[in-house]
Amino acid sequence: MIYNEEKILIGIGDNIKSIMFEKDITLAELSRKTKIAPCAINKYLVGSSAPTLKTAMILCNALDVHIDKLIGA
């Protein structure tokens, strides 16, 4: 299977946005809960960067979701 990096990055960002909306969590709140800089989270949201596995797990814990929901598996 061939993966399209751009689609994956955008998918992760869209998933994070969707989860944030569902849970009514702002960027500032997510940043505070995770200790991840807002500019880094914003890069994930717009698909210009992907979180590392460790960062993805931190985001999942803060958003109270399984990693599958974050990556769209």
C-alpha positions in Angstrom: 0.0 0.0 0.0 1.3 3.5 -0.9 0.6 6.3 1.6 0.2 9.9 0.7 2.0 11.9 3.3 0.0 15.1 2.7 -3.4 13.3 3.1 -2.2 11.7 6.3 -1.0 15.1 7.7 -4.3 16.7 6.8 -6.3 13.8 8.2 -4.6 13.9 11.5 -5.2 17.7 11.7 -8.8 17.3 10.8 -9.2 14.5 13.4 -7.7 16.7 16.1 -10.0 19.6 15.1 -13.0 17.3 15.2 -12.1 15.9 18.6 -11.5 19.4 20.0 -14.9 20.5 18.7 -16.7 17.5 20.1 -15.1 18.0 23.5 -15.3 21.8 23.4 -11.6 22.3 23.9 -9.8 25.4 22.6 -6.3 25.5 21.3 -5.2 27.3 24.4 -6.7 24.7 26.6 -5.1 21.8 24.7 -1.8 23.6 24.8 -2.1 24.1 28.6 -3.1 20.4 29.2 -0.3 19.0 27.0 2.4 21.6 27.6 2.8 21.6 23.8 3.2 25.1 22.3 0.1 26.5 20.5 2.1 27.1 17.4 3.1 23.4 17.3 -0.5 22.3 17.7 -1.6 24.7 15.0 0.9 23.1 12.6 -0.8 19.7 13.3 -4.2 21.3 12.8 -3.3 22.7 9.4 -1.4 19.7 8.3 2.0 21.3 7.9 3.6 19.0 10.5 2.8 15.7 12.1 3.2 14.9 15.8 5.7 12.3 16.9 4.3 9.2 18.4 5.1 10.5 21.9 3.4 13.8 21.1 0.4 12.0 19.6 0.1 9.9 22.8 0.2 13.1 24.9 -2.5 14.6 22.7 -4.6 11.4 23.0 -4.3 11.5 26.8 -5.3 15.2 27.0 -8.2 14.6 24.6 -9.2 11.3 26.3 -9.3 9.3 23.0 -7.6 6.2 21.6 -4.7 6.7 19.2 -6.8 5.2 16.4 -9.2 8.1 16.6 -6.4 10.6 16.3 -4.8 8.9 13.3 -8.1 7.9 11.7 -7.4 4.2 11.7 
